[in-house]
Amino acid sequence: MLLPTNDKINPSPTLRNREEWRRSFSHFIAWCRLKYFETRPSVTRLLKHPFIKQAHGKGSRSTAVHTHLRASRPGLQT
């Protein structure tokens, strides 16, 4: 059973000091924080986001993200 939610009581999380972050990062986070899973992009689509594409191969963070996603989603093509 689904219970109705009140977005004013339980709003989606937000990124503080948004102006301090790159636009591509802010956009990526906005996609990830969508409250209702039906409106969130799939993991495959998130991996194609410009922020992830720019980060791919630039260090351990990118490697860690891809390793985690591959482990949690067997068969995922990255």
N, C-alpha and C positions, 0 to 999 in steps of 0.2 A: 504494500500500500504506500503510495506517495503522499506526503503531507505538503500542503501549500507552504511556500516560504514567503517571507516579507523581505524584499531586497533592501528596504531602508534599515531593517534590523540586522540583516546579515548580508551586507554588500560584498561584492567581489573584492579581493585584495587589490591594493594599488601599489605602484612603485613610488617610493618617496623621492623627492628631489629629481623628478623626471628630466628636468633640463640638464642635469649633470651627466646623463647617459646618452650614448649614441642613439640616433633615431632607429636604426635597425634593431638594436637591443631592446629598446622600449617597445617597438612593434612586436617583436618576438615574445616578450613577456606578456604583452596585452593578449596575444593569442593564447598563451599558456594559462592565463588566469581567468579565462572565460568561465563563469560560474556553472553554467549548464553544459554537461558533457556533450549534449547533442549539437551544440554550436561550436565546440572546440575542434580545431583541425586534427586530423589523424597524426600519429607519430611519423608516418612516412612523409606527410606534407610538412610537418614541422622540420624534419631533417633537410627539406629542400628550401627552407627559408634563407634569405640572403645572410642573416646573421650567422647561421650555422655554416653555410657555404663558405663565408669569409674566414671563419674560425677553423674549418677543417684542415688538419695538417699543420696547425700553428702551435702545437704544444700538447702538453699532457691533458689539459682540460677537454679539448676536442676529442682526444683519444679516449678519455674516461667516459665522456658522454656516449660515444659510439659503442664502446665496450659494454656499458651498462644497458643500452637499448638493445644490442644484439642478444645479451644474456636474458633480458626480460621478455624479448619478443623473438623466439626462435623462427628462423625463416625470413626475417626482415631484411630487405635489401637496402644497404646504405651506400 
